[in-house]
Amino acid sequence: MNKGSEFKNGAKAGIPIALGYIPIAIAIGIMSKASGIPNIISILM
């Protein structure tokens, strides 16, 4: 295998994990906004 196909296979395998982080990120964003944490701190978290 060459490096390009290895990267494609790895990226394809990581898609479900990345999709799983989206609801968690949204929830953290909503909670930090509700608790008054500044946007830059929320982004850095």
Backbone atoms as SQL, in Angstrom:
CREATE TABLE atoms (id INTEGER PRIMARY KEY, chain TEXT, resi INTEGER, resn TEXT, atom TEXT, x REAL, y REAL, z REAL);
INSERT INTO atoms VALUES
  (1, 'A', 1, 'MET', 'N', 0.844, -1.196, 0.000),
  (2, 'A', 1, 'MET', 'CA', 0.000, 0.000, 0.000),
  (3, 'A', 1, 'MET', 'C', 0.880, 1.247, 0.000),
  (4, 'A', 2, 'ASN', 'N', 0.407, 2.263, -0.662),
  (5, 'A', 2, 'ASN', 'CA', 1.138, 3.528, -0.608),
  (6, 'A', 2, 'ASN', 'C', 0.536, 4.416, 0.482),
  (7, 'A', 3, 'LYS', 'N', 1.209, 5.512, 0.761),
  (8, 'A', 3, 'LYS', 'CA', 0.786, 6.383, 1.862),
  (9, 'A', 3, 'LYS', 'C', -0.585, 6.999, 1.607),
  (10, 'A', 4, 'GLY', 'N', -0.888, 7.301, 0.351),
  (11, 'A', 4, 'GLY', 'CA', -2.184, 7.902, 0.036),
  (12, 'A', 4, 'GLY', 'C', -3.345, 6.984, 0.339),
  (13, 'A', 5, 'SER', 'N', -3.216, 5.712, -0.022),
  (14, 'A', 5, 'SER', 'CA', -4.310, 4.781, 0.241),
  (15, 'A', 5, 'SER', 'C', -4.400, 4.450, 1.728),
  (16, 'A', 6, 'GLU', 'N', -3.278, 4.425, 2.425),
  (17, 'A', 6, 'GLU', 'CA', -3.314, 4.208, 3.871),
  (18, 'A', 6, 'GLU', 'C', -4.042, 5.348, 4.567),
  (19, 'A', 7, 'PHE', 'N', -3.771, 6.573, 4.116),
  (20, 'A', 7, 'PHE', 'CA', -4.455, 7.721, 4.708),
  (21, 'A', 7, 'PHE', 'C', -5.953, 7.653, 4.433),
  (22, 'A', 8, 'LYS', 'N', -6.338, 7.305, 3.196),
  (23, 'A', 8, 'LYS', 'CA', -7.761, 7.198, 2.858),
  (24, 'A', 8, 'LYS', 'C', -8.455, 6.151, 3.724),
  (25, 'A', 9, 'ASN', 'N', -7.805, 5.003, 3.898),
  (26, 'A', 9, 'ASN', 'CA', -8.398, 3.951, 4.727),
  (27, 'A', 9, 'ASN', 'C', -8.537, 4.397, 6.181),
  (28, 'A', 10, 'GLY', 'N', -7.536, 5.090, 6.683),
  (29, 'A', 10, 'GLY', 'CA', -7.612, 5.591, 8.052),
  (30, 'A', 10, 'GLY', 'C', -8.681, 6.644, 8.229),
  (31, 'A', 11, 'ALA', 'N', -8.780, 7.547, 7.254),
  (32, 'A', 11, 'ALA', 'CA', -9.815, 8.584, 7.326),
  (33, 'A', 11, 'ALA', 'C', -11.200, 7.965, 7.246),
  (34, 'A', 12, 'LYS', 'N', -11.358, 6.971, 6.397),
  (35, 'A', 12, 'LYS', 'CA', -12.657, 6.298, 6.261),
  (36, 'A', 12, 'LYS', 'C', -13.024, 5.565, 7.551),
  (37, 'A', 13, 'ALA', 'N', -12.037, 4.978, 8.201),
  (38, 'A', 13, 'ALA', 'CA', -12.294, 4.267, 9.454),
  (39, 'A', 13, 'ALA', 'C', -12.615, 5.235, 10.592),
  (40, 'A', 14, 'GLY', 'N', -12.140, 6.487, 10.520),
  (41, 'A', 14, 'GLY', 'CA', -12.360, 7.452, 11.587),
  (42, 'A', 14, 'GLY', 'C', -13.651, 8.237, 11.486),
  (43, 'A', 15, 'ILE', 'N', -14.362, 8.104, 10.378),
  (44, 'A', 15, 'ILE', 'CA', -15.603, 8.871, 10.189),
  (45, 'A', 15, 'ILE', 'C', -16.631, 8.589, 11.289),
  (46, 'A', 16, 'PRO', 'N', -16.906, 7.341, 11.654),
  (47, 'A', 16, 'PRO', 'CA', -17.892, 7.114, 12.724),
  (48, 'A', 16, 'PRO', 'C', -17.506, 7.749, 14.054),
  (49, 'A', 17, 'ILE', 'N', -16.222, 7.751, 14.363),
  (50, 'A', 17, 'ILE', 'CA', -15.768, 8.371, 15.608),
  (51, 'A', 17, 'ILE', 'C', -15.983, 9.881, 15.548),
  (52, 'A', 18, 'ALA', 'N', -15.645, 10.484, 14.410),
  (53, 'A', 18, 'ALA', 'CA', -15.822, 11.928, 14.251),
  (54, 'A', 18, 'ALA', 'C', -17.298, 12.303, 14.344),
  (55, 'A', 19, 'LEU', 'N', -18.155, 11.504, 13.749),
  (56, 'A', 19, 'LEU', 'CA', -19.591, 11.784, 13.827),
  (57, 'A', 19, 'LEU', 'C', -20.117, 11.650, 15.245),
  (58, 'A', 20, 'GLY', 'N', -19.517, 10.774, 16.023),
  (59, 'A', 20, 'GLY', 'CA', -19.929, 10.615, 17.413),
  (60, 'A', 20, 'GLY', 'C', -19.579, 11.815, 18.283),
  (61, 'A', 21, 'TYR', 'N', -18.566, 12.567, 17.893),
  (62, 'A', 21, 'TYR', 'CA', -18.172, 13.742, 18.669),
  (63, 'A', 21, 'TYR', 'C', -19.071, 14.946, 18.419),
  (64, 'A', 22, 'ILE', 'N', -19.789, 14.969, 17.322),
  (65, 'A', 22, 'ILE', 'CA', -20.612, 16.143, 16.984),
  (66, 'A', 22, 'ILE', 'C', -21.681, 16.414, 18.039),
  (67, 'A', 23, 'PRO', 'N', -22.491, 15.427, 18.465),
  (68, 'A', 23, 'PRO', 'CA', -23.497, 15.740, 19.500),
  (69, 'A', 23, 'PRO', 'C', -22.872, 16.175, 20.823),
  (70, 'A', 24, 'ILE', 'N', -21.727, 15.604, 21.160),
  (71, 'A', 24, 'ILE', 'CA', -21.055, 15.989, 22.400),
  (72, 'A', 24, 'ILE', 'C', -20.576, 17.432, 22.307),
  (73, 'A', 25, 'ALA', 'N', -20.021, 17.808, 21.158),
  (74, 'A', 25, 'ALA', 'CA', -19.548, 19.179, 20.970),
  (75, 'A', 25, 'ALA', 'C', -20.700, 20.175, 21.033),
  (76, 'A', 26, 'ILE', 'N', -21.821, 19.812, 20.449),
  (77, 'A', 26, 'ILE', 'CA', -22.990, 20.704, 20.496),
  (78, 'A', 26, 'ILE', 'C', -23.472, 20.858, 21.930),
  (79, 'A', 27, 'ALA', 'N', -23.535, 19.761, 22.669),
  (80, 'A', 27, 'ALA', 'CA', -23.988, 19.826, 24.064),
  (81, 'A', 27, 'ALA', 'C', -23.053, 20.677, 24.913),
  (82, 'A', 28, 'ILE', 'N', -21.762, 20.514, 24.737),
  (83, 'A', 28, 'ILE', 'CA', -20.803, 21.322, 25.491),
  (84, 'A', 28, 'ILE', 'C', -20.948, 22.797, 25.120),
  (85, 'A', 29, 'GLY', 'N', -21.146, 23.079, 23.846),
  (86, 'A', 29, 'GLY', 'CA', -21.340, 24.463, 23.421),
  (87, 'A', 29, 'GLY', 'C', -22.569, 25.092, 24.039),
  (88, 'A', 30, 'ILE', 'N', -23.655, 24.349, 24.077),
  (89, 'A', 30, 'ILE', 'CA', -24.899, 24.869, 24.671),
  (90, 'A', 30, 'ILE', 'C', -24.721, 25.084, 26.169),
  (91, 'A', 31, 'MET', 'N', -24.089, 24.121, 26.851),
  (92, 'A', 31, 'MET', 'CA', -23.899, 24.263, 28.295),
  (93, 'A', 31, 'MET', 'C', -22.959, 25.412, 28.638),
  (94, 'A', 32, 'SER', 'N', -21.903, 25.577, 27.853),
  (95, 'A', 32, 'SER', 'CA', -20.979, 26.668, 28.160),
  (96, 'A', 32, 'SER', 'C', -21.611, 28.024, 27.876),
  (97, 'A', 33, 'LYS', 'N', -22.427, 28.099, 26.845),
  (98, 'A', 33, 'LYS', 'CA', -23.122, 29.358, 26.544),
  (99, 'A', 33, 'LYS', 'C', -24.119, 29.686, 27.658),
  (100, 'A', 34, 'ALA', 'N', -24.822, 28.673, 28.147),
  (101, 'A', 34, 'ALA', 'CA', -25.806, 28.888, 29.208),
  (102, 'A', 34, 'ALA', 'C', -25.152, 29.270, 30.528),
  (103, 'A', 35, 'SER', 'N', -23.934, 28.788, 30.759),
  (104, 'A', 35, 'SER', 'CA', -23.277, 29.103, 32.024),
  (105, 'A', 35, 'SER', 'C', -22.427, 30.374, 31.958),
  (106, 'A', 36, 'GLY', 'N', -22.385, 31.021, 30.796),
  (107, 'A', 36, 'GLY', 'CA', -21.711, 32.300, 30.676),
  (108, 'A', 36, 'GLY', 'C', -20.222, 32.222, 30.393),
  (109, 'A', 37, 'ILE', 'N', -19.734, 31.075, 29.972),
  (110, 'A', 37, 'ILE', 'CA', -18.313, 30.952, 29.632),
  (111, 'A', 37, 'ILE', 'C', -18.070, 31.691, 28.318),
  (112, 'A', 38, 'PRO', 'N', -17.012, 32.485, 28.239),
  (113, 'A', 38, 'PRO', 'CA', -16.737, 33.221, 26.988),
  (114, 'A', 38, 'PRO', 'C', -16.518, 32.274, 25.811),
  (115, 'A', 39, 'ASN', 'N', -16.864, 32.751, 24.618),
  (116, 'A', 39, 'ASN', 'CA', -16.776, 31.924, 23.411),
  (117, 'A', 39, 'ASN', 'C', -15.369, 31.407, 23.163),
  (118, 'A', 40, 'ILE', 'N', -14.359, 32.231, 23.376),
  (119, 'A', 40, 'ILE', 'CA', -12.991, 31.795, 23.095),
  (120, 'A', 40, 'ILE', 'C', -12.582, 30.649, 24.003),
  (121, 'A', 41, 'ILE', 'N', -13.026, 30.660, 25.252),
  (122, 'A', 41, 'ILE', 'CA', -12.717, 29.570, 26.178),
  (123, 'A', 41, 'ILE', 'C', -13.426, 28.295, 25.730),
  (124, 'A', 42, 'SER', 'N', -14.665, 28.431, 25.277),
  (125, 'A', 42, 'SER', 'CA', -15.406, 27.264, 24.787),
  (126, 'A', 42, 'SER', 'C', -14.733, 26.662, 23.557),
  (127, 'A', 43, 'ILE', 'N', -14.246, 27.493, 22.675),
  (128, 'A', 43, 'ILE', 'CA', -13.576, 27.004, 21.473),
  (129, 'A', 43, 'ILE', 'C', -12.293, 26.289, 21.857),
  (130, 'A', 44, 'LEU', 'N', -11.550, 26.831, 22.809),
  (131, 'A', 44, 'LEU', 'CA', -10.304, 26.217, 23.223),
  (132, 'A', 44, 'LEU', 'C', -10.530, 24.889, 23.937),
  (133, 'A', 45, 'MET', 'N', -11.668, 24.737, 24.586),
  (134, 'A', 45, 'MET', 'CA', -11.973, 23.464, 25.244),
  (135, 'A', 45, 'MET', 'C', -12.267, 22.414, 24.219);
